[in-house]
């Protein structure tokens, strides 16, 4: 792999105008496709094969309003008054009439018809149904509903608008994300000591992100892609794109500082650091692509979309970086006497000075057992909240307090009970094809459902376009993300055989709440198998790369500690509400159901990334000197600074998405930011050196029979290092031929 990438680096450097032109042409073509064929994103959560999804698919044909998007206008009378008073009742009636004229609306149900008036007569709800999904509801329609609500405010009523139409519909890139990129640029400037080098590191990464994002959006007309998938692809593309470029460009500048010819230097950098980039990228891609085996469409597109963004980032790093470096030539070399030149010399050990990374590593391994116990103890403590982990999909109850959908949600919970925000739909079907038989069976089912525990109310059966069907709305006494609501769904399904025997109707629980519960349960069931696959993959890959048994086991344990500590902090902040006000978290409740799997997939790739860059230098020193403990110190000297910069960049990019008022993105951004920080600084830079120092020579042992059967990927580029001249300063005016 190293030799192939070396040749690729040579070719990209030599044909730099062509390479840059191809990337820009592809970007322009994709942007054109998005502009011409682009369609709306699809934020539906579905679980094919489940009872709730089958019933919902049936209702989409026989009663589209029940499976489509919904909106609610909540009216509250002034203090001391009631919504049933003549002036306020007239204002609500006018708002109902105006909402009924809104585009795409199929049905508007006034409070008198539905009985949606609170017991104290101070609050009323107008229900609005759409025959289409949330992604297909036009902004003009939502605006018309909000305008209808505002007309009632002129008569003294307080109003708020909620419902599924306020689900996230797109990608928002604002000041916080731009600040994150600006901080990343600052880290690059400090790392390289050069504004030119920092800018040239950022350019390929940004082009790669733009191509990856435009490519994903261009697929929207043909593939169901959610806004969360696009935002995750943007986050990952930015983070790994900048990191991968940083690894290759920093190696290139170190070699330029030694006097290596620019063309050969960039080829060597692509062959060595680029090999590690390709390996790290492949691990991220495999882990994210593995999300497709869970069988949930929105998670599949999320994983594959993010994997595609990482793939583009890898391609940009190994082709655009040498091309861009070709335009700069020798100008990227640190100038003699500058801090950047001294750092490059320090990294090679040429000055005899002790770098910060060396001092840190020496301090860590001075008492390695104490270091291991301290770090492991802290991470295990941070992971303890995971024992209370609850998973669910967020609703408007997790929206910002000032938003209209959150106000509507809170008012409904207070005046009507939390279950009104998450009704269950029970589809009753009879074998008898007459409407009378179906209606009678539906009424019997409704009566029996009302006796179940945690049921607050059961509405009369509603007929559908199929005479054998009726739909019964069940209002739980608990909220949609409550464990008690989950149990109620289980109770109804367990009672289904008895209901069929007693009423002659088969029943299926569906609706948004039931679908979300099924999604969360499917993800919970998939979590442990997915962890096993990822950990097993890490053991195999690292065994191949480092020809060792200790290093893969240590890396897998460290990865599990990182994931556990990150999830523990997520539970403490987002579920328990610790520091929620300080961090601007608007709601405490269950963790986003797909967050753990996304965190595991992403953090796995990043952990392998840092593991390879840190340990490969230590292995190289061990191969040269045979001194186990000293190789840990000398190997860290090469890479600690670059890995630190890479982790800081990742942290700032992920943290830049945290201020978003999006109940899906905020916890994911938090989890990835703290996960990167914990894994890079606590595990890779602290725990790893300590464990290797404890293991001594045994850290690099692999049974001979296993060594023979494992393939040699040469991720470190050993073949190139052996073939490369030690001091090619005399080749300054003559570019060497590619190594073969």
C-alpha angles and dihedrals in degrees: 000000000000093000092048092050090046089058091045090053091051091049095048091049092049095045096035096142092052093047093049091045092052092052093048091046092051090048092050092047093051093047089051090051091051091050094047103034104017117131137185121289120250117229098177118134111215136166111200114217097025124119093243093052095047091051092046091051089052092050091049086068101037101032110013092177091064093055098036133083121292140202133194132204111203116201122196123188122226116268111288094020137091132225089232092067112112099250093048094042088053091049091051090049091053090049090050091052092048092047090051089061093053116116118269094007111139101181140010117193116199120216094251092058096045097036090234094151119119121245092251090049092234098112135044134180129214112203118213123191132196126198089217135066123265093259090058096051108107121231089236090062093052089046090053091053091050091048089052089053092049092055089065091053090067087065092055101265122131112227139187131178124219142152137107093305087081094062115124110284105177152001118287118201110184142154095298093058091046089050088052091055090045091053089048089054090050090052089051091050091051092045096049098030087221133094090205093055092045092051092047089051092052097045098065091043093053093046089051092049092049092050093047094048095044090048092053093047090047088061093055095095091055103032131042104249124177127216088240090058091053093047092048090050089050092049094048095040091054095044101045093033093060092040095051092048089048093055094051097040094048090053089048093053093047089055092046088053088058090054100259116159108261094236094050091040095057091045091052090047091053091045095050111025088025090058090056090046091053091047093048092045092050091053091052091047093049093048093048093043089052087070087077092069090067089074101229110127099211090049091048092054090044092053096042092044092052090044089053091052090052091048091053089048090054092048091048091051096052097040110023095043095058090042093051090042087055091061090052096043114173092349088088091064113105110253114247113265095020123122090249091056091049090050091052090050091047090052089055093045091239097130098046090230121134114242124215089250091054093049091049093049092048090051091048095051096040088090102011098173092053090048093051093048093046096048094042091047093051093047093047089051091051089049095054095091088064087079086072095045114145122184129208141137114261123244134186089295087076094052120110114284093241095053120104093233091055092049090051092047094050093046092051092048091050098044103031105021130264093274091067087072092056112034120177121227117215114197111207118194128184131198090225108089097213124105092223093057091047092049092049093048091047091053091051091049091050091051093052093045090056089064094059121107117265094020112132099179142351119209122217116274116272120213122231134203088275112075091213093059137076130173122221121196114216118195112205121213088231134061125269094258095046123117087227091060090050088052091049090057089051091048093052091049092048089050092050096095092050091046091054092050092049101039106019091237127115113219134207127186115226142144130107094295094051092045091051090050091051091049091051093047092049090050092047091052091049096049101085095042089049091051090050091052093048095046091046090050091050091051092052097043096047092045088056094046101044102026090227141116099205097053097055092047092047091047093049093049091047090050091052090049091051093049092045094050092046093049090046091057091047090053092047094050105032102028104030095031098232109166088353093139092046093050095041097245105160099199139030115212144099118343118255103276098230095042097092093052093045090048092050093048096047098038091049092060094044092047090053088047094057092038092057095046094048102039097040090066091049092049091050091053090047090052091051101041108018089219106130102194097038092048089062091056097041093044093052090054090069100051115018094089094049094045090049090053091046092051092048090051092049091047094051094046093051093041089052089069094049096085090059113118091229118121091209101044100040097066092040091052091048093048094048093045096051091038092057092046093049095044096046101042106025101033111025100033098034113021096038097056091044093052092046091050090050093048094048114178090353090070090075099043123119126168110258093234091053092046090056096053098042115089119242110234095176091216090167092055094237092160091057094045090054093047097044118094114252097229112012096174090125089061092067093115097033122061113217121232117259116274113250 
